[in-house]
Amino acid sequence: MSESLTVAVCGTGAWGTAMAIYLAKAGCDTRLIARRAELATQLNEYRENKDYLAGYLLPENLVATDSIVEGLAGAEIVFMGAPSYALRGWMERIEAEVDDGVKRLYISLAKGLDQETGQTPCEIMKEARPHDFVACLSGPTFAAEVAEGKPTAMTLAAEECGDLAERIQCAASGPGMRIYLSDDLKGVELGGCLKNVYAIASGCCQGLELGDNALAALLTRSLTEMVRVGQSLGAKVETFYGLSGFGDMVATCHGDWSRNRTFGEEIAKSDRTAAEIVASQKTAVEGYRTAKAFFNECAAKGIDAPILRQVYRILYEGKRPIEALTTLMSRDLKKEWG
């Protein structure tokens, strides 16, 4: 770590809390901003997020607050730890309350598209704060492992922002995390969003107990589809073979902790609809809303995405996963490439 930075993290879910814990342990002066005063008080009193990340103590240099102004004071770098559907509300609060003339770098930790507009998290942030900088930090990151300090690697993609990206890269990189820089902001965001859709498909495959061969084939074709969709939407091909694409997809499609994978597994095993399962859960399943946004985008632009299309049919049209598999296996035969 080359310098001590003052940073803020907005959002006290598992990932936002884990990132705040990690940054504080890395030596950053860290503020964790909660939506409600009572939650901030609980975090400061018990030094633990009992609702979303129980068992991991908050370092002494990590302070929780419900005040946007207090939390952002002195911070040039702000991590947005809210899920994609809550991000616009957070940015509206910041726009309404913060006018101190400081040009900040807002880093999205979200991995989902806005269901109504199809915007990525960075597009939402830039719309709210056009004079500030935006970036995305993405990669294979299970919140509890990050909070515990187990090693991982991530990609930070940022628009031109002076030396702020390099400064947070140096400040946050260490034994528990290695951060790589990228100039493909679109690709890093899309990889993090798309992998959640394919994780739902992976969960369905595992819930149906189709075996390792089927899962390997699904993940291979999902990566091919991810590259095709991402490139059609303006991203660089190589980005999807990196940490924010293939790396994150491997982790999310296999991990028992993956909310999207376990969501797909429950759909395959349960008589409940996808909407009923989502409504019963306390934590966000980003792939549920994101699948609809990508389906609409691909349909509007004529992008061929058969796996994504079948996930959409399962989630929003009640198609049974085994029927979706039959549809995929019955498609016209073709060459693997070209």
N, C-alpha and C positions, 0 to 999 in steps of 0.2 A: 504494500500500500504506500503510495507516494505522497499523499496528502490527506488531511482530514477535511471532509466536506460536510456541509449542513444540507440534509435532504429531508423531504417530506414524503409520506406514503398515504394516499387517500384510499380508504376502504379497509375494513377490519375482518374480511373473510379470511379463509385459511391461507390463500396465496399472498394477499396483501400483508397479513400478519407475519408470515414466514419470511417474506422479503425484508420487512422492517427489522425483524430479529437478526437476519443475516447481515444487513447493512450496519446495524449497531455493533454487532460483534466484530465487524471489519474495521471499526473505528470511526464510522460516520456519526455525526451528531444528528440523531434521527427522531422525527416526530411522526407519530401514527395518528391519523385523523379519522375519528369515528363520526357517524351520522348523528348520534344522539349523545347528550351529556351524560346520561346514566351509564352508557357503555364505556365511555372514556374514563369515568370514575371507577368502574369495576376493573378495567385494565390496569390503571395506576395503583389501585388498592391491592388486588390479588396477584399482579404481575403475571397474569396468564389469561389467554383468551379461551375461557372454558367452553364457549359455544362452538367455536370453529377450529381451534387448534389446541385442544387440551393436552396438558403434559409438557408443554414447552414454555419455559420461563422467559419473560421479557428482560433483557439486560437493563442495568441501572441507567445507562445513557439513552434508553428509549423511553420517550415521554408521549403519552396519549392525550389528545385534546379533541373537543368537538368544534373548536373554533378554526375556520378556514384561515382567517387573518393571522391568528397566533401560530398556526401550524406552518404557514408558508413564510413567515417572517425570517429573513436571512437565508432562505433556501433558494438556490438557483436551479435545483433539480428536483422535480416532483414525479414520483411514481404513482400512476393511476391503477390501483389494485382492485377496482370495482369491475364486476362482470359487464359485458358489452351493453346489455339492456339498461344498466343503471348509469352508464358513463355520461350520457347527455345531461342527466340531472346534476351530477357532480360538476360538470363543466359550467353549467348554468349558474350554480352557486358560486363558483370561483369568479366567473365573469361579473356577477352582481356585487361581490364583496371585496375583490382584490383589485386595487388600482394604485399600486405603489411605484410604478415605473420600472420595476425590475423585469428584465427580459429572461424568462425562464425556459428550461428544457422540460417538457412534459413527456414522460416515458410511459407508454401503454403496456400493461401486463395482461390485458384482456385478449381473448382468443375467440371472437365471434363477430359476425356482421350485424348491423342494425336490420331488424326484420322488415321494417317499413321502407327504408331508403336504400338498403344495400351498402351503406357506407361502412368503411373500416373504422376501427377505433381512432386511428390517427387522423382520418378525415373529419370525424366528429370533433376531435380536440382542436384541429386547425380551424374549423368553422367557428368555434366558440372563441378561440384566442388566436386570431390571424397574425398578430404581431409577435407571438412567441414561437419557440421551436418545438417540434414534435419528433418522437422516436418510438420504436417498438423494441422491447426486450423479450425474446422468445426462445424456446428450446425445451428439452426434456427435463421437467422440473416437478417432482412430487413435493408438495409443500412441506410435509413433515421431514423429508430427507434434507431439504434446504435449511429448515430451522435447526436440524440436528447437526448440520455442518458436513454431511456426506458430500463427496465431490460430484460436481456436474459441470457442464459447459453450456453456454448460451450465446445467442447472436444478438447484438445490438445494432439495429438499423436506424439511421437518423438522417434527416435532411441536413443541409449545411447549417452548422450551429457553432461555428468557431471551434474552440477547444473543449467544449462541454462534454462531447461524447468520449473523447480521449481521457478526460479527467475522471469521469465515472467508471470507465473501463479500468483505469489504473487503481482507483480507490476501492472498487468492489472485487477485483480479481485477487485470488489468493488460493490457499490450499483447498478451500471448499467450493470455489467457483472460478472458471476461466471464461472470460468474455471475449468474443471475437467481434470485430466491426464489419459492417456491410453497408453498401450504398443502395441496396435494393429494398427500400422500405416497403414497397407494394408486395414483393415476393415474400418477405419475412412475415408480414401480416397475414397474407393469404394462406401460407403454409400452416400457421398456427390455427387458423380458422377451419381450413379444410380437413385437417387431421382429426378434428372432433367428429365430423360427419362419418369418416371412415372408421373411427373407433366404435361408433354405434353399430355399423355393419359388422365389425369384428365381434362385438358383444353378441349380436344375433347369431353369428356363426358358432360361437362357443356355447351359447344357450341351447342351440339345436344339437349340440354334441356331434358336429360333422367331422371332427378329426383335424389332425395337424396338417394334412395335405390340403384340405379345403381352406384352412386359415392362411397357409403360406401362399396359396394361389390368390386368395382375396387380397392380401396385403400387397402382393406384387402388382396386381392389376389396379389396385387403388393408387399406388404410387404413380403408375403410368397415367392414370386419369388425373391425379393431382397436378402433374406436370403439364398436361394438356390444358386443363382448365386455367391454371395459373398463368401459363404463357399467353393464352387467349385474352386474359384480362390485364396484360401488360407487365408481367413479372419476368425475371430472368430464369431460364431453365435450371442453371446450376444451383440456384438458391434452394430448390426443393430436394436436392440431394444432400443438403447440409443439416445442421442442427435443428433449424426451425421448421424443416420439412420432414425428411425421412427420419431424423433423430427423434423428433417429438412424436411422430406417428408410431414408431416402434414402441416407445415407452407407453403411450396412451392406449394402444391396442392390446397391450399385454398386461399392464399393471393392474393388480387387484384393487388399487386405490383409485383407478380412473373412473370418474363419475359417468363419462360418456360410454365407456365399455360396459360397465355394470348396468347402465340404463338399457343398452341394447340387449344384454343378456336377460334382463327381467322382462322385456317385451316378448322375447322368444319363449319364455317359460310361463308367463302370466296370462290370465284372461283379461287383465285391465288394458285400457287403451294407453297410448303414449301420453296423451294429455292428462289422464288420471294419474299416471305415475309421476309426471313432472309436478303436478299440483300437490302431491303428497310429500315432496322432498323439500328439505330446508335449504339445501345448497343448489347452486346454478348448474344446469346441464347445458352448456353453451351450444352443443351440437344440435339441439332440438330446434331452436330458433334459426340458427345459422343454416341448417339444411334448407329451410324454406327460402331464405334470402338467396342462396346459391342456386336453387332450383329455378327461381324466377329470373335470375341473371343469365343463367345458361339457356333457358328457354327463349329469352328475349334476343340473345345474341347467336343462337344456333350452335351452341357448343355441345358436342357429344359427351355426355357424362352418364352412362348407364347405371353405374353403381350408385352415384349420388341420386339419380332419379328414382331408383328403387327404394333407397332410404327415405326419400320424401314420401313415396306412396305408403310405406309402412307407418310413418309418423303421422301423416295428415289425411290419408284415405283409408286407413284401417286394413291395408293389405297384410296378410300373414307373412312372416319372414320366409317360411318354406316356399310359399308361392312366389315371392320375390326371387329366391334362389333359382327356382324353375325357369322363371323369365330370363334370368341372366344366362343360365346354362343352355337355353334354347335359341339364343341369338344366332344370326347368320355366322358361319365360320369365316375366318379371316387369317391373314398373316399376323404374326406377333408384332412386327414392326412395319411401318409404311402403310 
